[in-house]
Amino acid sequence: MVTVLESPQHGPQLCSGVDLSFPPQCSGPDIVGWDWSTVTAESANGTTWGTYLLVGIWDGAAFTLTEPAAVDDGSAYSQPDVDFSAPCPEPPGGWQPVDLERADRADLDAAMQAAQDVPGYAGLWVDQRARTVDDPARQILVVRTAGDIAGMEAELRRIWRGALCVSEARFSWAELLAAQRALQGEPDITSSGPDTLDNVLDVGVFVATQERQLDFDTRFGPGMVRLHGLLQPVD
């Protein structure tokens, strides 16, 4: 499913990303053969848009419809639950604060900030086992590092005495951001950003091919870049 949008500035385009203003804005390749009269859509201030299932031919510059567009029924946005559980073995007695006097919100915020300055930092999140209580003392700070795990843990323990999980990562945050910067301005890239949980740089392209993935693996190392195609080949 993709968003199609026409504005006073351009004709119908296949959106590579949508700015959620009102009306929305986007940019992308032109769609050949588009007819708004065949679909339901929203309109405001000269802009018309909608989300559809499209089948057609992509020539690298424009998308030509070969079948009528189908309206999105909402199922395209159904996403599986993301697992934010701590990847470390649970300590004996469970995940508990070491010292409640050093496990408040300010300590948690300070530790999250400090982690980013430690060499090898690769991302962080909070595993909220007590989902009904916004209480840092009942939350697990999860930090990933491509450097020294013991060193990262020692640095954070100076600040945060709540539950802590420091886990290994292949790539540091700096390495992922460097790869993202190296890809800026390349054709056909629609989006990019690090995925903390999977420790990869997600890169969106119009069509993800094995040849393109091999090129990224060669340039940045196997496993650092994960391609996502906006358009999927059909039989």
C-alpha positions in Angstrom: 0.0 0.0 0.0 1.3 3.4 -0.9 0.1 7.0 -0.7 -0.8 8.8 -3.9 -0.9 12.6 -3.7 -1.6 15.5 -6.2 -1.1 19.1 -5.2 -1.0 22.5 -7.0 2.7 22.0 -7.3 2.7 18.6 -9.1 0.5 15.9 -10.6 -0.3 12.5 -9.1 2.8 11.1 -7.4 3.7 7.9 -5.6 4.8 9.2 -2.2 8.2 8.0 -0.9 7.4 9.7 2.4 4.5 11.8 3.7 4.7 15.0 5.7 1.7 14.8 8.0 0.6 18.4 7.7 -2.9 19.3 6.5 -3.2 18.8 3.7 -0.3 16.3 3.7 2.7 16.8 1.4 5.0 14.4 -0.3 7.4 13.9 -3.1 8.1 10.9 -5.3 7.9 9.7 -8.9 5.0 10.5 -11.2 2.2 8.0 -11.7 1.3 7.4 -15.4 -2.4 6.6 -16.1 -3.8 7.9 -12.8 -7.5 8.8 -12.7 -8.9 10.2 -9.4 -12.5 9.5 -10.6 -11.9 5.7 -10.2 -11.0 5.9 -6.5 -12.2 7.5 -3.3 -9.9 10.2 -1.9 -9.5 13.1 0.4 -9.1 16.7 -0.7 -8.3 20.0 0.9 -6.8 23.3 -0.4 -6.2 22.0 -3.9 -4.5 18.8 -2.7 -6.0 15.3 -3.2 -4.6 12.1 -1.7 -5.3 8.5 -0.6 -3.7 5.2 0.1 -4.0 2.4 -2.4 -2.7 -0.9 -3.6 -1.1 -0.3 -7.0 0.0 -2.7 -9.6 2.1 -1.5 -12.5 5.5 -1.1 -14.1 8.4 0.8 -12.6 11.0 2.0 -15.1 13.3 3.7 -12.5 11.8 7.1 -13.1 8.0 6.8 -13.2 5.3 4.2 -12.2 2.8 3.2 -14.9 -0.5 1.6 -13.8 -1.4 -1.7 -15.4 -4.4 -2.5 -13.2 -7.0 -0.3 -11.5 -6.0 1.0 -8.0 -7.5 -0.7 -5.0 -8.4 1.4 -1.9 -6.6 0.6 1.3 -8.9 -1.0 3.8 -6.6 -0.3 6.8 -5.0 -3.7 6.9 -1.8 -2.3 5.4 -1.0 -0.7 8.7 -1.3 -3.8 10.8 2.1 -4.3 12.4 3.4 -7.1 14.6 4.1 -6.2 18.2 7.7 -5.1 18.8 9.6 -7.0 21.6 11.2 -4.5 23.9 12.2 -7.0 26.5 15.7 -6.9 27.9 18.0 -9.2 26.0 20.1 -10.0 29.1 19.6 -13.1 31.3 17.3 -12.2 34.2 19.3 -11.8 37.4 18.7 -14.1 40.4 15.7 -12.7 42.2 14.5 -10.9 39.1 15.0 -7.4 37.7 15.3 -5.3 40.8 16.9 -1.9 41.6 20.3 -2.1 43.3 19.6 1.1 45.2 16.2 2.9 45.2 17.9 6.2 46.2 19.7 6.2 42.8 16.9 5.0 40.6 14.7 8.0 40.0 13.7 9.7 36.8 16.6 12.2 36.9 19.1 9.3 37.4 17.5 7.4 34.4 17.7 10.4 32.2 21.3 11.1 33.2 22.3 7.5 32.5 20.7 7.5 29.1 22.6 10.7 28.2 25.9 9.4 29.6 25.6 6.1 27.6 25.7 8.0 24.3 29.2 9.4 25.2 30.8 6.0 25.9 32.8 4.6 22.9 30.9 1.8 21.2 27.5 3.0 22.1 24.9 1.3 19.9 21.5 2.5 21.1 19.2 2.1 24.1 15.6 1.7 25.2 13.6 1.1 28.4 12.0 -2.3 29.1 8.9 -1.3 31.1 7.9 -4.5 32.8 5.5 -2.5 35.1 3.5 -1.1 32.3 0.8 0.4 34.5 3.3 2.4 36.6 5.6 5.0 35.2 8.2 4.4 37.8 11.9 4.3 36.8 12.6 2.0 39.8 10.5 -0.6 38.1 12.0 -0.2 34.6 15.0 -1.8 33.0 17.5 0.4 31.2 18.8 -1.5 28.2 21.9 -0.2 26.5 23.7 -1.8 23.5 27.4 -1.4 22.8 29.9 -2.5 20.2 32.7 -1.8 22.7 33.5 -3.0 26.1 30.4 -4.3 27.9 31.9 -4.2 31.3 33.2 -0.7 30.7 29.8 0.5 29.7 28.1 -1.1 32.7 30.7 0.4 35.1 30.1 3.9 33.6 26.4 3.7 33.9 26.4 2.2 37.4 28.1 5.4 38.6 24.8 7.1 37.7 21.9 4.6 37.5 21.3 2.0 40.3 18.0 0.7 38.9 17.7 -2.4 36.8 20.3 -2.4 34.0 21.0 -4.6 31.0 24.1 -3.9 28.8 24.2 -6.2 25.7 26.6 -6.7 22.8 26.1 -5.1 19.3 27.9 -5.6 16.1 27.8 -2.0 15.0 28.1 1.2 17.0 25.7 4.1 16.6 28.5 6.1 15.1 29.1 3.5 12.5 25.4 3.3 11.6 25.2 7.1 11.3 28.3 7.3 9.2 26.8 4.8 6.7 23.6 6.8 6.7 25.6 10.0 5.9 27.5 8.2 3.1 24.1 7.3 1.4 22.8 10.9 1.4 22.0 12.0 -2.1 22.1 8.6 -3.7 19.3 8.0 -6.2 16.3 5.8 -5.4 16.8 6.0 -1.6 13.5 7.0 0.0 14.4 6.8 3.7 17.1 5.7 6.1 17.6 5.3 9.9 19.2 3.1 12.5 17.1 0.3 14.1 18.3 0.0 17.7 16.7 -3.4 18.4 18.1 -5.1 15.3 21.4 -3.0 15.2 21.1 -2.3 11.5 20.7 0.7 9.3 17.3 0.4 7.6 17.3 1.9 4.1 14.2 2.4 2.0 14.4 2.2 -1.8 11.8 1.9 -4.5 12.8 -1.7 -5.4 15.0 -3.8 -3.2 17.0 -6.2 -5.3 19.6 -8.8 -4.3 22.1 -6.9 -6.4 21.5 -3.7 -4.5 21.8 -5.5 -1.2 25.1 -7.1 -2.3 26.3 -3.7 -3.2 25.6 -2.3 0.3 27.1 -5.4 1.9 30.3 -4.9 -0.1 30.5 -1.2 0.8 29.5 -1.3 4.4 30.0 -4.9 5.5 27.5 -7.7 5.6 24.6 -7.1 7.9 25.0 -3.4 8.5 22.4 -2.2 5.9 18.9 -3.8 5.6 17.0 -2.8 2.5 13.2 -2.2 2.4 11.5 -1.9 -1.0 8.5 0.4 -1.3 7.5 -1.6 -4.4 7.3 -5.4 -4.4 7.8 -7.5 -7.5 4.7 -9.6 -8.4 4.4 -12.7 -10.6 
